[in-house]
Amino acid sequence: MGDIDYLSLFAGDSCCINDKIIVYQPKIRDIKEHGERDYFNTVYTLCSVGADMKWQLDDMGMDYTKVDDFQLFSLLCRSCPQPQTKLLLGDIDLANFKLVYDHQIQENVLLDIERNIRIDRSVYRRLVGVIRTMHGMKRNNELPGNEVTRQILIEDAREAYEEARGKEYQSILLPLVSTLTVYSNCDYERVFNLPVYTFTDALKRTSKIKNADLLLQSGYSGFGVDLKKINKDDLNYMGNL
């Protein structure tokens, strides 16, 4: 998204979507204290598209390839009340929003009538775009080539869910915090106090530096890769992520 101020996010700032909606940026410690499982479930729910909910939509009689992103958000967001979203949206309660038809633009919008807060498609795109960016997520653009493949993907997703449901929850943050703490030789207290986008960016930068080091070592050894054939950005520590 071109309208995101990445430097501001890196500094830990919040992102103003409009005069009524602000996306706040929690620190890793905030997420830990809130409960990372609940936090990431909320993030994934808000950012979900049809390809993320294949079997669930199929059970509802809906073709996941034909479900509009905003339509799905309208269905899911109201299952994320304020206690679940408070780290991201403050006192806004998505459970209070109603789907109403705006005759002026001839489209459905989400509206908190009591507080006069409105989420239309444009606001939705910016809101979800910021949340994805903060967490290093990309939209799931997977599309099946035919109906047979679509059905296979639905069943694969259902089986993966059933298999995961019976397993003990594994922390998402623990291996990431551990990696950044050890690799950067940084005190873990400082890592826990990083804003989530800064943390995500640092992990990506760490991986980029490590990859560049390996390529350069291989190339200069005389027995590895031909550096002339490597994308120069892959060798640039300070390149864009």
C-alpha positions as a Markdown table, in Angstrom:
| # | Residue | x | y | z |
|---|---|---|---|---|
| 1 | Met | 0.0 | 0.0 | 0.0 |
| 2 | Gly | 1.5 | 3.3 | -1.1 |
| 3 | Asp | -0.2 | 5.4 | 1.6 |
| 4 | Ile | 1.5 | 3.7 | 4.5 |
| 5 | Asp | 4.2 | 5.6 | 6.2 |
| 6 | Tyr | 6.7 | 2.8 | 6.8 |
| 7 | Leu | 9.2 | 4.9 | 8.7 |
| 8 | Ser | 6.5 | 6.0 | 11.1 |
| 9 | Leu | 5.5 | 2.4 | 11.6 |
| 10 | Phe | 9.1 | 1.5 | 12.2 |
| 11 | Ala | 9.2 | 4.2 | 14.9 |
| 12 | Gly | 6.3 | 2.5 | 16.6 |
| 13 | Asp | 3.7 | 5.1 | 15.7 |
| 14 | Ser | 0.0 | 4.4 | 15.3 |
| 15 | Cys | -1.6 | 4.7 | 11.9 |
| 16 | Cys | -4.6 | 7.0 | 11.4 |
| 17 | Ile | -7.0 | 5.5 | 9.0 |
| 18 | Asn | -9.5 | 8.4 | 9.2 |
| 19 | Asp | -10.8 | 10.8 | 11.9 |
| 20 | Lys | -12.6 | 8.0 | 13.7 |
| 21 | Ile | -10.3 | 5.0 | 13.3 |
| 22 | Ile | -6.7 | 4.5 | 14.4 |
| 23 | Val | -4.7 | 1.3 | 14.2 |
| 24 | Tyr | -2.5 | 1.1 | 17.3 |
| 25 | Gln | 0.8 | -0.7 | 17.3 |
| 26 | Pro | 1.3 | -3.0 | 20.2 |
| 27 | Lys | 4.7 | -4.1 | 21.5 |
| 28 | Ile | 5.7 | -7.7 | 21.7 |
| 29 | Arg | 5.3 | -7.6 | 25.5 |
| 30 | Asp | 1.7 | -6.2 | 25.1 |
| 31 | Ile | 0.9 | -9.2 | 22.8 |
| 32 | Lys | 2.4 | -11.7 | 25.3 |
| 33 | Glu | 0.4 | -10.2 | 28.2 |
| 34 | His | -2.8 | -10.0 | 26.2 |
| 35 | Gly | -2.4 | -13.7 | 25.1 |
| 36 | Glu | -0.6 | -14.3 | 21.8 |
| 37 | Arg | -3.0 | -17.1 | 20.7 |
| 38 | Asp | -6.0 | -14.8 | 21.1 |
| 39 | Tyr | -4.2 | -11.9 | 19.5 |
| 40 | Phe | -3.0 | -13.7 | 16.4 |
| 41 | Asn | -6.4 | -15.4 | 16.0 |
| 42 | Thr | -7.9 | -11.9 | 15.9 |
| 43 | Val | -5.3 | -10.6 | 13.4 |
| 44 | Tyr | -5.9 | -13.6 | 11.1 |
| 45 | Thr | -9.6 | -13.3 | 11.3 |
| 46 | Leu | -9.6 | -9.6 | 10.4 |
| 47 | Cys | -7.2 | -10.2 | 7.5 |
| 48 | Ser | -8.9 | -13.3 | 6.2 |
| 49 | Val | -10.0 | -13.7 | 2.6 |
| 50 | Gly | -11.9 | -16.5 | 0.9 |
| 51 | Ala | -8.8 | -18.6 | 0.3 |
| 52 | Asp | -8.1 | -18.6 | 4.1 |
| 53 | Met | -11.5 | -20.1 | 4.9 |
| 54 | Lys | -12.1 | -22.7 | 2.2 |
| 55 | Trp | -13.9 | -25.4 | 4.2 |
| 56 | Gln | -15.8 | -23.0 | 6.6 |
| 57 | Leu | -17.3 | -21.1 | 3.7 |
| 58 | Asp | -18.1 | -24.4 | 1.9 |
| 59 | Asp | -20.0 | -25.6 | 4.9 |
| 60 | Met | -22.0 | -22.4 | 4.7 |
| 61 | Gly | -22.8 | -23.2 | 1.1 |
| 62 | Met | -20.5 | -20.4 | -0.3 |
| 63 | Asp | -17.9 | -20.7 | -3.0 |
| 64 | Tyr | -14.7 | -19.4 | -1.4 |
| 65 | Thr | -13.4 | -18.2 | -4.7 |
| 66 | Lys | -16.4 | -15.9 | -5.2 |
| 67 | Val | -16.6 | -14.4 | -1.8 |
| 68 | Asp | -15.7 | -10.7 | -1.8 |
| 69 | Asp | -13.0 | -9.6 | 0.7 |
| 70 | Phe | -15.2 | -6.9 | 2.2 |
| 71 | Gln | -18.2 | -9.2 | 2.3 |
| 72 | Leu | -16.2 | -11.7 | 4.3 |
| 73 | Phe | -14.8 | -9.0 | 6.6 |
| 74 | Ser | -18.4 | -7.9 | 7.3 |
| 75 | Leu | -19.3 | -11.5 | 8.3 |
| 76 | Leu | -16.2 | -12.0 | 10.5 |
| 77 | Cys | -15.4 | -8.7 | 12.1 |
| 78 | Arg | -18.5 | -8.7 | 14.4 |
| 79 | Ser | -17.1 | -11.9 | 16.0 |
| 80 | Cys | -14.2 | -9.9 | 17.2 |
| 81 | Pro | -15.5 | -7.7 | 20.1 |
| 82 | Gln | -13.5 | -4.9 | 21.7 |
| 83 | Pro | -11.6 | -7.0 | 24.3 |
| 84 | Gln | -10.1 | -9.0 | 21.4 |
| 85 | Thr | -9.2 | -6.0 | 19.2 |
| 86 | Lys | -8.2 | -3.5 | 21.9 |
| 87 | Leu | -4.5 | -3.7 | 21.2 |
| 88 | Leu | -5.1 | -2.8 | 17.6 |
| 89 | Leu | -8.3 | -0.6 | 17.6 |
| 90 | Gly | -8.5 | 0.8 | 21.1 |
| 91 | Asp | -12.1 | 1.4 | 22.2 |
| 92 | Ile | -13.7 | 0.6 | 18.9 |
| 93 | Asp | -16.0 | -2.4 | 19.2 |
| 94 | Leu | -16.5 | -4.2 | 15.8 |
| 95 | Ala | -19.4 | -6.2 | 17.4 |
| 96 | Asn | -21.5 | -3.0 | 17.4 |
| 97 | Phe | -21.2 | -2.5 | 13.6 |
| 98 | Lys | -24.2 | -3.3 | 11.4 |
| 99 | Leu | -24.2 | -3.9 | 7.7 |
| 100 | Val | -26.3 | -1.3 | 6.0 |
| 101 | Tyr | -26.9 | -0.2 | 2.4 |
| 102 | Asp | -25.7 | 3.2 | 1.4 |
| 103 | His | -28.0 | 4.4 | -1.3 |
| 104 | Gln | -25.6 | 7.2 | -2.3 |
| 105 | Ile | -22.8 | 4.9 | -3.3 |
| 106 | Gln | -25.1 | 1.9 | -3.9 |
| 107 | Glu | -23.0 | -0.4 | -1.7 |
| 108 | Asn | -23.1 | -2.0 | 1.7 |
| 109 | Val | -21.1 | -0.4 | 4.5 |
| 110 | Leu | -20.4 | -1.3 | 8.1 |
| 111 | Leu | -21.8 | 1.3 | 10.5 |
| 112 | Asp | -21.6 | 1.8 | 14.3 |
| 113 | Ile | -24.7 | 4.0 | 14.4 |
| 114 | Glu | -24.2 | 5.1 | 18.1 |
| 115 | Arg | -20.7 | 6.4 | 17.5 |
| 116 | Asn | -21.1 | 7.3 | 13.8 |
| 117 | Ile | -18.1 | 5.2 | 12.7 |
| 118 | Arg | -18.3 | 4.0 | 9.2 |
| 119 | Ile | -16.2 | 1.3 | 7.4 |
| 120 | Asp | -16.7 | 1.2 | 3.6 |
| 121 | Arg | -14.5 | -0.7 | 1.1 |
| 122 | Ser | -11.9 | 2.0 | 1.0 |
| 123 | Val | -11.5 | 2.2 | 4.8 |
| 124 | Tyr | -11.5 | -1.6 | 5.0 |
| 125 | Arg | -8.7 | -1.9 | 2.4 |
| 126 | Arg | -6.5 | 0.6 | 4.3 |
| 127 | Leu | -7.4 | -0.8 | 7.7 |
| 128 | Val | -6.5 | -4.4 | 6.8 |
| 129 | Gly | -3.5 | -3.3 | 4.7 |
| 130 | Val | -2.0 | -1.6 | 7.7 |
| 131 | Ile | -2.6 | -4.7 | 9.9 |
| 132 | Arg | -1.1 | -7.0 | 7.3 |
| 133 | Thr | 2.0 | -4.7 | 6.9 |
| 134 | Met | 2.6 | -4.5 | 10.7 |
| 135 | His | 2.6 | -8.3 | 10.9 |
| 136 | Gly | 4.5 | -9.1 | 7.7 |
| 137 | Met | 1.4 | -10.7 | 6.1 |
| 138 | Lys | 0.4 | -10.8 | 2.5 |
| 139 | Arg | -3.1 | -11.4 | 1.0 |
| 140 | Asn | -3.7 | -15.1 | 0.2 |
| 141 | Asn | -4.1 | -15.0 | -3.6 |
| 142 | Glu | -4.4 | -18.7 | -4.1 |
| 143 | Leu | -7.0 | -19.7 | -6.7 |
| 144 | Pro | -7.7 | -23.2 | -8.0 |
| 145 | Gly | -7.4 | -23.9 | -11.8 |
| 146 | Asn | -10.7 | -25.9 | -11.9 |
| 147 | Glu | -13.5 | -27.3 | -9.8 |
| 148 | Val | -11.8 | -30.6 | -9.0 |
| 149 | Thr | -8.8 | -28.7 | -7.6 |
| 150 | Arg | -11.1 | -26.4 | -5.6 |
| 151 | Gln | -12.7 | -29.4 | -4.0 |
| 152 | Ile | -9.3 | -31.0 | -3.2 |
| 153 | Leu | -8.1 | -27.7 | -1.6 |
| 154 | Ile | -11.2 | -27.5 | 0.5 |
| 155 | Glu | -10.7 | -31.0 | 1.8 |
| 156 | Asp | -7.0 | -30.5 | 2.4 |
| 157 | Ala | -7.8 | -27.4 | 4.4 |
| 158 | Arg | -10.4 | -29.2 | 6.4 |
| 159 | Glu | -8.0 | -32.1 | 7.2 |
| 160 | Ala | -5.2 | -29.6 | 8.2 |
| 161 | Tyr | -7.6 | -27.9 | 10.6 |
| 162 | Glu | -8.7 | -31.2 | 12.2 |
| 163 | Glu | -5.1 | -32.3 | 12.5 |
| 164 | Ala | -4.0 | -29.0 | 14.1 |
| 165 | Arg | -7.0 | -29.0 | 16.5 |
| 166 | Gly | -5.8 | -32.0 | 18.3 |
| 167 | Lys | -2.3 | -30.7 | 18.9 |
| 168 | Glu | -1.0 | -28.6 | 21.8 |
| 169 | Tyr | -0.7 | -24.9 | 20.9 |
| 170 | Gln | 2.9 | -23.9 | 19.9 |
| 171 | Ser | 3.9 | -20.3 | 20.5 |
| 172 | Ile | 4.4 | -18.2 | 17.4 |
| 173 | Leu | 6.5 | -15.6 | 19.1 |
| 174 | Leu | 8.9 | -17.7 | 21.1 |
| 175 | Pro | 11.1 | -18.9 | 18.3 |
| 176 | Leu | 11.0 | -15.5 | 16.7 |
| 177 | Val | 12.0 | -13.6 | 19.9 |
| 178 | Ser | 14.7 | -16.3 | 20.6 |
| 179 | Thr | 16.1 | -15.9 | 17.0 |
| 180 | Leu | 16.3 | -12.1 | 17.2 |
| 181 | Thr | 17.7 | -12.1 | 20.7 |
| 182 | Val | 20.5 | -14.6 | 19.9 |
| 183 | Tyr | 21.3 | -13.4 | 16.4 |
| 184 | Ser | 21.4 | -9.7 | 17.2 |
| 185 | Asn | 23.0 | -10.3 | 20.6 |
| 186 | Cys | 20.2 | -8.1 | 22.0 |
| 187 | Asp | 18.9 | -8.3 | 25.5 |
| 188 | Tyr | 15.5 | -10.1 | 25.4 |
| 189 | Glu | 13.9 | -7.3 | 27.4 |
| 190 | Arg | 14.7 | -4.9 | 24.6 |
| 191 | Val | 13.2 | -7.4 | 22.1 |
| 192 | Phe | 10.0 | -7.7 | 24.1 |
| 193 | Asn | 9.7 | -3.9 | 24.0 |
| 194 | Leu | 9.9 | -3.6 | 20.3 |
| 195 | Pro | 6.7 | -2.5 | 18.4 |
| 196 | Val | 5.3 | -5.3 | 16.3 |
| 197 | Tyr | 6.3 | -3.8 | 13.0 |
| 198 | Thr | 9.8 | -3.0 | 14.1 |
| 199 | Phe | 10.1 | -6.6 | 15.4 |
| 200 | Thr | 8.8 | -8.0 | 12.1 |
| 201 | Asp | 11.1 | -5.7 | 10.1 |
| 202 | Ala | 14.1 | -6.7 | 12.2 |
| 203 | Leu | 13.5 | -10.4 | 11.6 |
| 204 | Lys | 13.3 | -9.8 | 7.9 |
| 205 | Arg | 16.4 | -7.7 | 7.9 |
| 206 | Thr | 18.2 | -10.4 | 9.9 |
| 207 | Ser | 17.3 | -13.0 | 7.3 |
| 208 | Lys | 18.3 | -10.7 | 4.4 |
| 209 | Ile | 21.7 | -10.1 | 6.0 |
| 210 | Lys | 22.3 | -13.8 | 6.7 |
| 211 | Asn | 21.3 | -14.7 | 3.1 |
| 212 | Ala | 23.6 | -12.0 | 1.6 |
| 213 | Asp | 26.5 | -13.2 | 3.7 |
| 214 | Leu | 26.0 | -16.8 | 2.5 |
| 215 | Leu | 25.8 | -15.7 | -1.1 |
| 216 | Leu | 28.9 | -13.6 | -0.8 |
| 217 | Gln | 30.9 | -16.3 | 1.0 |
| 218 | Ser | 29.8 | -18.8 | -1.7 |
| 219 | Gly | 30.7 | -16.5 | -4.5 |
| 220 | Tyr | 34.1 | -15.4 | -3.2 |
| 221 | Ser | 35.0 | -19.0 | -2.4 |
| 222 | Gly | 35.3 | -19.7 | -6.1 |
| 223 | Phe | 33.4 | -22.9 | -5.8 |
| 224 | Gly | 29.8 | -21.6 | -5.3 |
| 225 | Val | 27.4 | -19.3 | -6.9 |
| 226 | Asp | 28.3 | -16.9 | -9.8 |
| 227 | Leu | 27.7 | -13.5 | -8.2 |
| 228 | Lys | 27.2 | -12.0 | -11.6 |
| 229 | Lys | 24.0 | -14.0 | -11.9 |
| 230 | Ile | 22.7 | -13.0 | -8.5 |
| 231 | Asn | 20.2 | -10.2 | -8.2 |
| 232 | Lys | 22.2 | -7.3 | -6.8 |
| 233 | Asp | 19.4 | -6.5 | -4.3 |
| 234 | Asp | 20.0 | -9.9 | -2.7 |
| 235 | Leu | 23.5 | -8.9 | -1.9 |
| 236 | Asn | 22.6 | -5.5 | -0.5 |
| 237 | Tyr | 22.2 | -5.5 | 3.3 |
| 238 | Met | 20.5 | -2.2 | 3.2 |
| 239 | Gly | 18.1 | -2.9 | 0.3 |
| 240 | Asn | 14.4 | -2.7 | 0.6 |
| 241 | Leu | 12.7 | -5.8 | 2.2 |
